[in-house]
Every structure is written in C-alpha cells, then in structure tokens.
Amino acid sequence: MSGLSGFQLMWLRLIGKMPRATKIEERRAEREERVQRCLAYMASSDYKRHQECVSQRGRSSNAAVEEELQRIEKSAEYIWFQKQLASGLLEEQPSGKLQFFDDFDSKLDKEKWSTRFFWGDAQVGRAYSFMGDPHAYTDGANVSVANGSLVITTRPERVRSLAWDSKMGFLPGEFEYTSGVVTTGHSFRMRRGLFEAKMRYTAQEGVYHAFYLVGDSSLPEIDVFRTLPGNERVLSGVYCGGADPKVEARVGRLPYSSEFFILSVEVGDSHVVWRVNGVKYLEQQVKTIRRPMYLVLLSGVAAGARPTGESKLEVDWVRCQGDM
C-alpha cells in the first residue's frame, strides 16, 4: 500500500498542486469542446476531399490533386486539427469509454437509480433496514434532487420499517431516525475503470455518509469514501476477504462539508487507486476483484449516536468510464 496523508493533501491544496473541482470540470469541458470540433471537421467536405486526394496521390501524379491538397493543408482548420491529433486528443482515454453519467438536472432517474438496497429488493420487493441501526432507510422519502444535485437527508423521525436480522430474517422494527440510499444494482455495473462523484456533506456528530462499490456478494467491497461520524475525515478502503487484506486510509484536513470535491477510485486488474480532485492518495494491489460492481450512495446514524437536526449528502454528479 502507498499513499499520501491528509496533511500532505492539504499542503498540495495550499500550494496550488490540487486543483479545485470546478477547475477540473472546466478542463474537461474544454477538452470535450475540442473533441467535438475535431469530429465536426472530420465530417466536413474539406476533410473528406483531403482523404480523397491522398488516396488519388497514391495511385497517380496529378497537378490538380497536389494543388487541392496544398490548399486544404494550408487552411487554419486543418493545421489546428493536425495539432490536436499530434496531442493525442482523439486517442481513447486510459480509463476507457464513458459508461454511466448522471448530473441530476431534474428529478431522480428511476431507470438508473433505485431507492432500495438491491439484494433486499430482489428478495422481498420493497425497501428494508437493518436491525441494530438507529435509522430506517425509507423508499425515496429521504432522497431528492434540488439545485442540480442528488440530496440524501438523514433526520430525527420515529418510524416503523421492515428490517433484516441476521438470525431471524426480515422482521418489523422501530427506528428513531430516517435516511436514504440509492443504488444501480438493477441498471448498471462495471468491472474495471474509473468510478467518481462530485460531492459534499454535512459533518454532524453521529452521522456517516458513503459511496461504495459492491457486487452480488458482500465481498469484495470498495469504499470510494466513507465518513467517520462527527468529523470531516474520509475513510477510503477495499475489503476483499480471502487472499486480499483489508486496506483503509483516513484522509482529513479538506473542507468536505463546505466545498464540493471529486472523489474517485480506479479499479484495474490487479490494483485499486483512490484520488481526490485528481490527486492520488492511496494505491493497493489486489487479486480478487473480478466481477462487475454497482454503485451505492447512502447516509446513516452510527450505533449509540443521538444526532439532532438534519444532515445531508449532496452529489452534483456521478461518472463512470471503463469496461463493463
């Protein structure tokens, strides 16, 4: 395992070596604009004519063809296009093809997201919670879309809910708090590539927030991030069982509650890499991650905690690119 401490990340931020999330988005938007301009040029009559002339040049010598080639190759758009090709702009990104994206610009897309845990929904066809937790997971009542962000709200609220007990199975239970969960178990899974989200959260005593990846079994699980109840430290890790050890890294000293950050994990055939705003802070070699994993975003209340008031997890967007 290798990585950076929270202090080192804060120092990189202070000296300008960690870009803000908005700057990363600006760079991506600028790159996408250049890509679209290149694609538009490749569909233009000038580019098609250039390809025809190159093909004709290979078969015979023709002054008119050479003149046409020179005309096109001296044009500003052709020169710009060649510079973009030389820079590698149109080459596939290392993390692969964009497979999933949601920027929550309207209501929650139920074709992408379920407000129930995937396993329980498949078993009983309804939302459920867990015996021993102070909170119940409602079926969407604590999940909303506001101001272009997904919002999961945890609040004091006495409710009854179906709950899973590891010994007794599903039973009715009483809870003092409510919270929410969204998953893509029914709609999207990816085996390897880049999983990332832009988010911020309320750091409230006793409340935790998480974004993790999991498959049909409970292990392996990869935490893109999981907060420690009551402070702004982020706990990232991978929990594989079997041949691979549990790995955790605590990353604090960044203002996760007041500013949006891009938190990501890159899953390869034999490694997992965690980044915040593009800066790598943890890497671990693994052996047992072989199956596609789906996304889970949730909040909850730690056992024994008694938080007051509401706590929110806000997600501006979620993006995944890689191999299905």
C-alpha positions in Angstrom: 0.0 0.0 0.0 1.2 3.5 -0.8 -0.4 6.9 -0.3 -0.5 10.5 1.0 -1.6 11.7 4.4 -4.4 14.2 4.9 -1.7 16.8 5.9 0.1 16.2 2.6 -3.1 16.6 0.6 -3.9 19.9 2.4 -0.4 21.2 1.7 -0.8 20.3 -2.0 -4.1 22.3 -2.0 -2.4 25.3 -0.3 0.4 25.5 -2.8 -1.9 25.0 -5.8 -1.0 21.5 -6.7 -4.5 20.2 -6.1 -7.0 21.8 -8.5 -10.5 22.7 -7.3 -13.3 20.6 -8.7 -14.6 23.5 -10.8 -11.2 23.8 -12.5 -11.2 20.1 -13.3 -14.7 20.4 -14.8 -13.6 23.4 -16.9 -10.7 21.4 -18.3 -12.9 18.5 -19.2 -15.5 20.8 -20.8 -12.7 22.5 -22.8 -11.3 19.1 -23.9 -14.8 17.9 -24.9 -15.3 21.1 -27.0 -12.1 20.4 -28.8 -13.1 16.7 -29.4 -16.4 17.8 -30.9 -14.7 20.4 -33.1 -12.4 17.7 -34.4 -15.3 15.3 -35.1 -17.1 18.1 -36.9 -14.1 18.8 -39.1 -13.7 15.1 -39.9 -17.3 15.2 -41.2 -16.7 18.3 -43.3 -16.4 18.3 -47.1 -12.8 19.7 -46.9 -11.6 16.8 -44.8 -13.3 14.2 -47.0 -11.9 15.9 -50.1 -8.4 15.8 -48.4 -8.8 12.0 -47.9 -9.8 11.5 -51.5 -6.8 13.5 -52.7 -4.4 11.5 -50.5 -5.9 8.3 -52.0 -5.6 9.6 -55.6 -2.0 10.7 -54.9 -1.1 7.1 -54.1 -2.3 5.9 -57.5 -1.0 8.6 -59.8 0.6 12.0 -60.1 -1.8 14.9 -60.8 -1.1 18.6 -60.5 -4.7 19.4 -59.7 -4.7 16.9 -56.9 -1.5 18.3 -55.4 -2.9 21.9 -55.7 -6.0 20.8 -53.9 -4.0 19.1 -51.1 -1.9 22.2 -50.6 -4.9 24.4 -50.4 -6.5 22.3 -47.7 -3.3 21.7 -45.7 -2.6 25.4 -45.5 -6.1 26.1 -44.1 -6.2 27.2 -40.4 -8.7 24.5 -39.5 -6.6 21.7 -41.0 -3.5 22.9 -39.2 -5.4 23.1 -35.9 -6.8 19.6 -36.5 -3.4 18.2 -37.0 -2.1 19.7 -33.8 -5.0 18.1 -31.9 -4.2 14.7 -33.4 -0.5 15.1 -32.5 -1.5 15.9 -28.9 -3.4 12.6 -28.7 -6.7 14.2 -28.2 -8.7 11.6 -30.1 -7.0 8.6 -28.6 -9.1 6.7 -26.1 -8.7 7.8 -22.5 -6.7 5.4 -20.2 -9.8 4.7 -18.2 -11.9 3.7 -21.2 -15.3 4.5 -22.6 -17.8 6.6 -20.7 -20.4 4.0 -19.5 -22.5 6.0 -16.9 -23.3 9.6 -16.2 -25.9 11.5 -14.2 -25.8 15.1 -13.3 -29.2 15.2 -11.6 -30.5 18.1 -13.7 -34.1 17.2 -12.9 -35.9 14.5 -10.9 -34.3 11.3 -9.9 -33.9 8.9 -12.9 -35.6 5.7 -11.6 -34.2 3.8 -14.6 -30.7 4.5 -13.3 -31.3 4.6 -9.6 -33.3 2.5 -7.1 -34.0 3.9 -3.6 -33.8 0.4 -2.2 -30.9 -2.0 -1.4 -30.6 -4.2 -4.4 -30.4 -7.5 -2.5 -33.4 -6.8 -0.4 -35.5 -5.6 -3.3 -34.8 -8.8 -5.2 -35.8 -10.8 -2.1 -38.9 -9.1 -0.8 -39.7 -6.4 -3.4 -39.6 -3.5 -1.0 -37.4 -1.2 1.0 -35.8 -2.5 4.2 -33.5 -1.5 7.0 -31.2 -3.3 9.4 -31.9 -4.4 13.0 -29.4 -2.6 15.3 -29.2 0.5 13.3 -30.7 3.7 14.8 -32.1 4.7 11.4 -34.5 3.3 8.9 -34.0 3.5 5.1 -37.1 5.0 3.5 -38.2 4.2 0.0 -37.2 7.5 -1.5 -38.7 9.9 1.1 -35.2 11.0 2.2 -33.9 11.2 -1.4 -34.5 14.3 -3.5 -33.0 16.3 -6.4 -32.5 20.0 -5.7 -30.4 22.7 -7.4 -28.9 20.2 -9.7 -27.7 17.8 -7.0 -28.9 14.5 -5.5 -29.6 15.0 -1.8 -29.8 12.3 0.8 -31.1 13.6 4.1 -30.8 12.0 7.5 -33.1 13.3 10.2 -34.7 12.5 13.5 -38.0 10.8 12.8 -39.7 7.9 14.6 -40.9 5.2 12.1 -41.6 1.5 11.8 -39.9 -0.4 9.0 -39.2 -3.9 7.7 -35.7 -4.8 8.9 -33.2 -7.5 8.3 -32.0 -9.5 11.3 -29.0 -11.8 10.6 -30.5 -14.6 12.8 -34.3 -14.1 12.4 -34.5 -12.8 8.8 -36.9 -9.9 7.9 -38.9 -8.5 10.9 -40.8 -5.3 11.7 -38.6 -2.8 13.6 -38.9 0.6 15.2 -36.3 3.4 14.5 -35.6 6.9 15.8 -34.1 8.3 12.5 -34.7 8.0 8.8 -32.2 8.2 5.9 -31.9 7.2 2.3 -30.0 5.1 -0.2 -29.6 4.9 -4.0 -28.1 2.1 -5.9 -27.6 1.0 -9.5 -27.8 -2.8 -8.9 -30.7 -3.2 -11.3 -29.3 -0.9 -14.0 -25.5 -0.5 -14.2 -22.4 -2.4 -13.2 -18.8 -2.1 -14.3 -15.9 -4.4 -13.8 -12.9 -2.1 -14.1 -12.3 1.6 -14.8 -12.9 4.9 -13.2 -15.7 5.5 -10.7 -16.1 9.1 -9.5 -18.6 11.5 -8.0 -18.5 15.2 -7.1 -19.9 15.7 -3.6 -20.0 17.4 -0.3 -21.7 16.5 3.0 -22.7 17.7 6.4 -20.2 16.7 9.1 -22.6 16.1 12.0 -21.9 14.2 15.2 -23.1 10.6 14.8 -23.9 10.7 11.1 -21.9 9.0 8.4 -22.0 9.2 4.5 -20.7 6.7 2.0 -20.1 6.0 -1.7 -19.1 2.4 -2.3 -19.0 -0.4 -4.9 -20.2 -3.9 -4.4 -21.3 -7.0 -6.4 -23.8 -9.7 -5.7 -21.9 -10.9 -2.6 -20.9 -8.7 0.3 -17.2 -9.0 -0.6 -15.3 -7.6 -2.2 -16.4 -4.0 -1.4 -14.6 -0.9 -2.4 -15.3 2.3 -0.5 -14.7 5.3 -2.7 -15.3 7.2 0.5 -17.0 6.6 3.9 -17.0 9.3 6.5 -16.3 8.9 10.2 -19.3 10.0 12.2 -18.9 13.5 13.5 -15.9 14.9 11.6 -14.7 15.6 8.1 -12.3 12.8 7.8 -12.8 10.5 4.8 -12.2 6.8 5.2 -11.4 5.0 2.0 -10.7 1.3 1.6 -11.1 -2.0 0.0 -12.4 -5.1 1.8 -11.9 -8.2 -0.2 -11.6 -11.1 2.2 -9.8 -14.3 1.2 -6.4 -13.6 -0.4 -6.5 -9.8 -0.1 -6.2 -7.8 3.1 -8.4 -5.1 4.3 -6.9 -1.7 3.5 -8.0 1.6 4.9 -6.8 5.2 4.7 -8.1 8.2 6.6 -7.9 11.4 4.7 -8.8 14.6 6.6 -8.0 18.3 6.6 -10.0 19.1 3.5 -13.3 21.1 3.8 -15.6 18.4 2.5 -18.7 20.0 4.2 -18.3 23.5 2.6 -16.9 22.7 -0.8 -17.6 20.1 -3.5 -14.7 17.6 -4.1 -14.3 14.9 -6.8 -13.7 11.6 -5.1 -12.8 8.7 -7.3 -11.5 5.2 -7.4 -9.8 3.5 -10.4 -10.1 -0.3 -10.4 -7.7 -2.3 -12.5 -7.0 -6.0 -13.0 -4.5 -6.0 -10.0 -4.8 -2.6 -8.3 -7.1 0.0 -6.9 -6.2 3.7 -6.9 -8.0 6.4 -4.9 -7.9 10.1 -5.8 -9.4 13.4 -4.6 -9.6 16.2 -7.2 -7.3 14.1 -9.4 -4.6 13.7 -6.8 -3.7 10.1 -5.9 -3.6 9.5 -2.2 -3.8 5.7 -1.9 -3.0 2.7 -4.0 -3.3 -1.0 -3.2 -2.5 -4.2 -5.1 -5.4 -6.7 -5.1 -6.2 -10.1 -6.5 -9.8 -10.9 -6.0 -11.8 -8.2 -7.8 -13.0 -9.9 -10.9 -16.8 -9.3 -11.2 -18.7 -6.2 -12.2 -19.7 -3.9 -9.3 -22.6 -1.5 -8.9 -22.8 1.9 -7.1 -24.3 2.6 -3.7 -24.7 6.1 -2.1 -26.1 6.4 1.4 -26.1 8.0 4.8 -26.9 6.7 8.2 -26.6 7.1 12.0 -23.8 5.4 14.0 -24.9 2.9 16.7 -25.4 4.7 20.0 -25.3 8.2 18.5 -28.0 10.8 19.1 -27.7 13.5 16.4 -30.1 16.4 16.3 -31.3 18.1 13.2 -30.8 17.2 9.6 -27.6 16.0 7.9 -27.2 16.0 4.1 -25.1 14.2 1.5 -25.1 16.3 -1.8 -24.0 14.7 -5.0 -23.5 17.0 -8.0 -22.8 14.2 -10.5 -21.7 10.6 -10.8 -19.5 9.4 -13.7 -18.1 6.0 -14.7 -15.8 5.1 -17.6 -14.2 1.7 -18.3 -15.1 -1.8 -19.2 -18.4 -3.4 -18.4 
